[in-house]
């Protein structure tokens, strides 16, 4: 039926607009493993234990930590174990 002058056309429902989902790399619960640079552990030529982290794209060199004595290595291991235990307690 044609509309008479002054009659309003019935409103149509607005089409649903799909909202674009944005990935939240900082706080997103979907993120299960955050970025982690590769880490190598080996004995260097001087007999120390080298802990070497792969350089990032914006760094010129890898990062090194050299533990020159077995006691230094034991202390680092103890500290890491303490941190791991504290993390487990917080969970």
Secondary structure, 3 states (H helix, E strand, C coil): CCCCCCCCCCCCCCCCCCCCCCCCCCCCCCCCCCCCCCEEEEECCCCCEEEEECCCCCCCCCEEEEECCHHHHHHHHHHHHHHHHHHHHHC
